[in-house]
Every structure is written in structure tokens, then in C-alpha cells.
Amino acid sequence: MDVELVQQLANDEMVCMAARVSTIGNKAQSYTREKNRGLINFLVRDRHGSPFEHGSFTFRICAPIFVVREFMRHRAGMSYNEESGRYKELEPVFYIPAGDRPLVQFGKAGAYDFKPGTFRQALVASEAMRMAYTEAWTQYQAMLDQGIAREVARSVLPVGTFSTFYVTCNPRSLMHFLSLRTKSDHARYKSFPQVEIQMVADQMEEHFKTYMPITHETFVQHGRVAP
């Protein structure tokens, strides 16, 4: 999964400025880092979320279509633009799990986990995907060669085909996304994300941690619950 931070307009100071306007109006005052840390702790702890909406992160993400569709379940505070198979010929880039990707599911829906799987299972999964992708791409190209519209020809391509999209989100919506799409021992509410979307989320979280260290630290401290 490829995650690139294209632009960001978000920091801990903006959160504090937005929160303090309710008590100081337009008075210009300076505050220490520790004062800001205390305020952010209060906001996250008591779930006063609106001050975390004054900022943005824009990511360019390349991932399989099944990851993109799962990602787009997140709608509040998220804006998307994705490459279109109607208007451009898609690229022959397909997803095959790495050798350490767990393959065998166990447990009940909503709380299941995975086991590594055997060498035979890994071989079968890899070869089945390669064969399916090869045949699908061959048929896709055959239709394009016959002048069939891209929007029709794309129908044969599997959800393992890579797509590229931009997503812009504010820090509050990003925390909500991370609370659901990562696994962490610090989480108050356990989540069970698919491995591939967690690979995306983990990279996004590193950028969040870099640009908003106090907010990220407090988010983790309070159980990874979005305010």
C-alpha cells in the first residue's frame, strides 16, 4: 500500500486556538506547550470534538479496489477523488498478499481473527490470484482492442486491481478512521480491521503523529476514541 501525504494544514496550536475562542474571543494571548497539552487533554477526555475539525490532511493513496471501497465507508469529514476506469485505461497492477499475511479465519463475525495458514494454502492463494488477474487483464485488453468502451471493459477486472485516490480529512475524522482501522492494545474499544486497510491506516497515523504530536499522544492515552 502506498500512502503519500500531499499537503497538511493541521497542528496542535490550531486546536487550542479554536477551543479558546469561546472564552477569550479575539484576544491574542500566548500559551506554553504544557498549557496546550492540558487543554487538548481536556478536549479529548470530555469529547469536545469541534476544535479538532480546524485542520486538514490530504493523502494520495494507492491500494486495491477492495481497500478503497472499504475506506469510502468513512464519509463524515472525508472528501474523495478517485481515478476513473471510465475515462482512463487502468494499469495492470494487482494485489497478491505477502508471505506473512495470515490466511485462515477463525472466530465469529465482528470479532474474528486469523492464523498464518500452511505453505500449501499460501501457494494456492498466490497462484489462484495470478491466474485470475492474468485472464482478467487479457480479456480487458481484448475488449479495448475491439473498440469497446472502457466503462464496459473494466467490468471484468477484479477488486484486487490497484486504484489511486485522494482523500482529505480533518483531524477529528482521521482519529475516528484510525480508531476503527487499526488494532492496538491501547484501544478502549477493540477493532478488527482487515489487514490491508490497516496497512494504509498505520501509514496515515505516522503522519498524524508527526504533525500533531500532542493530539496523537492524548488520543492514544484516552483509549483511541475520537472526540
C-alpha positions in Angstrom: 0.0 0.0 0.0 1.4 3.4 -0.9 0.3 6.4 1.2 1.7 9.8 0.5 0.9 13.0 2.5 0.3 15.6 -0.2 -0.4 18.5 2.0 -1.4 19.3 5.6 -2.8 22.3 7.4 -3.1 20.9 10.9 -1.3 21.3 14.2 -1.9 21.2 17.9 -1.8 25.0 18.2 -4.8 25.4 15.9 -6.9 23.1 18.1 -6.2 25.2 21.1 -6.9 28.5 19.3 -10.2 27.2 18.1 -11.1 26.0 21.6 -10.1 29.2 23.4 -12.1 31.5 21.2 -15.2 30.6 23.2 -13.6 32.2 26.3 -11.2 34.8 25.1 -12.7 35.9 21.8 -10.2 37.6 19.6 -7.7 38.5 22.3 -4.2 37.5 21.3 -2.5 35.5 24.0 0.4 33.1 24.1 0.3 29.8 26.0 3.0 27.3 26.9 3.2 23.8 25.4 2.1 22.4 28.7 -0.9 24.7 28.8 -1.8 23.5 25.3 -1.3 19.9 26.4 -3.6 20.3 29.3 -6.3 21.8 27.1 -6.1 19.1 24.5 -6.3 16.5 27.2 -9.5 18.1 28.5 -11.0 18.3 25.0 -10.2 14.6 24.2 -11.1 13.3 27.6 -14.5 15.0 27.7 -15.1 14.6 23.9 -15.3 18.2 22.9 -14.6 17.4 19.2 -15.3 20.5 17.1 -11.9 22.2 17.8 -10.3 19.2 16.0 -12.1 20.0 12.8 -10.0 23.1 12.0 -7.3 21.5 10.0 -6.8 19.1 7.1 -4.6 16.3 5.8 -4.6 15.3 2.1 -3.3 11.9 1.3 -2.7 10.2 -2.1 -3.3 6.5 -1.7 -2.7 3.6 -4.0 -4.4 0.4 -2.9 -6.5 -2.5 -4.2 -10.1 -1.6 -5.1 -11.5 -3.7 -2.2 -9.5 -1.4 0.2 -10.7 1.7 -1.5 -14.3 0.7 -1.2 -13.9 -0.2 2.5 -12.1 3.2 3.0 -15.0 5.1 1.5 -17.4 3.7 4.1 -15.9 6.7 6.1 -18.0 9.7 5.0 -18.1 12.2 7.8 -15.4 14.8 7.3 -13.9 12.9 4.4 -13.6 14.2 0.7 -12.6 11.8 -2.1 -11.5 11.8 -5.7 -10.5 8.5 -7.4 -9.1 7.6 -10.8 -11.9 6.5 -13.2 -12.0 3.4 -15.2 -14.5 5.1 -17.5 -12.0 7.8 -18.6 -8.6 6.1 -18.5 -7.2 2.7 -19.2 -6.4 1.1 -15.8 -2.9 -0.2 -15.0 -2.1 -3.9 -14.7 -1.2 -3.6 -11.0 -2.8 -6.3 -8.8 -2.6 -7.3 -5.2 -1.0 -10.5 -4.0 -0.7 -10.9 -0.2 2.8 -11.0 1.2 4.0 -14.3 2.6 3.4 -13.2 6.2 -0.2 -12.2 5.6 -2.5 -14.5 7.8 -4.8 -16.6 5.6 -7.1 -18.7 7.8 -10.0 -17.0 9.5 -11.4 -18.2 12.8 -13.9 -16.8 15.4 -17.2 -15.2 14.8 -18.3 -12.3 12.6 -17.3 -8.9 14.0 -14.7 -10.4 16.3 -12.7 -12.9 14.2 -9.0 -13.3 13.9 -6.6 -15.0 11.6 -4.0 -17.8 11.6 -1.0 -17.8 9.3 -2.0 -20.7 7.1 0.1 -23.5 5.6 2.7 -23.3 2.9 0.2 -25.1 0.6 -2.5 -22.5 1.3 -0.2 -19.6 0.6 0.8 -21.3 -2.7 -2.8 -21.9 -3.7 -3.8 -18.3 -2.9 -0.9 -16.8 -4.8 -1.3 -18.9 -7.9 -5.1 -18.5 -8.0 -4.7 -14.8 -7.9 -2.0 -14.7 -10.5 -4.1 -16.8 -12.9 -7.3 -14.8 -12.3 -5.5 -11.5 -12.8 -3.8 -12.7 -16.0 -7.0 -13.9 -17.5 -9.0 -10.8 -16.5 -6.3 -8.4 -17.9 -6.2 -10.4 -21.1 -10.0 -10.1 -21.6 -9.9 -6.4 -20.6 -7.3 -5.7 -23.3 -9.2 -7.8 -25.8 -12.3 -5.7 -25.4 -10.4 -2.4 -25.6 -8.7 -3.7 -28.8 -12.2 -4.2 -30.3 -13.1 -0.6 -29.5 -15.4 -1.5 -26.6 -15.8 1.4 -24.2 -13.5 1.5 -21.2 -16.5 1.7 -18.8 -17.8 -1.6 -20.2 -14.4 -3.4 -20.5 -13.5 -2.6 -16.9 -16.3 -4.9 -15.6 -14.0 -7.9 -15.9 -11.3 -6.6 -13.6 -11.2 -7.9 -10.1 -11.3 -6.0 -6.8 -7.6 -6.8 -6.4 -6.8 -4.3 -9.1 -5.0 -1.2 -7.7 -6.6 2.2 -7.8 -5.4 5.6 -6.8 -7.4 8.2 -4.9 -7.1 11.4 -2.9 -8.7 11.8 0.5 -8.8 15.0 2.5 -9.9 14.8 6.2 -9.8 16.9 9.3 -8.0 15.6 12.4 -11.3 14.6 14.1 -12.4 12.4 11.2 -8.9 11.0 10.9 -9.0 9.9 14.6 -12.3 8.2 14.0 -10.9 6.4 11.0 -7.9 5.3 13.0 -10.0 4.1 15.9 -11.7 1.6 13.6 -9.0 0.6 11.1 -6.1 -0.1 13.4 -5.5 -2.7 16.1 -4.0 -1.5 19.3 -3.6 -2.7 22.8 -4.3 0.9 23.9 -7.8 0.9 22.3 -10.8 1.1 24.7 -13.0 -0.5 22.0 -11.3 -3.3 20.2 -11.5 -3.2 16.4 -10.9 -6.0 13.9 -9.8 -4.3 10.7 -8.8 -6.1 7.5 -5.0 -6.4 7.3 -4.8 -4.4 4.1 -6.7 -1.3 5.3 -4.7 -1.4 8.5 -1.6 -1.2 6.4 -2.9 2.1 5.0 -4.1 3.4 8.3 -0.8 2.7 10.0 1.0 4.9 7.5 -1.6 7.7 7.9 -1.2 7.6 11.6 2.6 8.2 11.4 1.9 11.5 9.6 -0.8 12.4 12.1 1.7 11.7 14.9 4.4 13.8 13.3 2.3 16.9 12.7 0.0 16.7 15.8 2.1 15.0 18.5 0.1 16.2 21.5 -3.2 15.4 19.9 -2.0 12.0 18.9 -0.5 11.3 22.3 -3.7 12.2 24.0 -5.8 10.2 21.5 -3.8 7.1 22.5 -3.8 8.0 26.2 -7.6 8.1 26.2 -8.2 4.8 24.5 -8.0 5.8 20.9 -11.6 7.2 21.0 -12.2 10.1 18.6 -13.6 13.2 20.5 
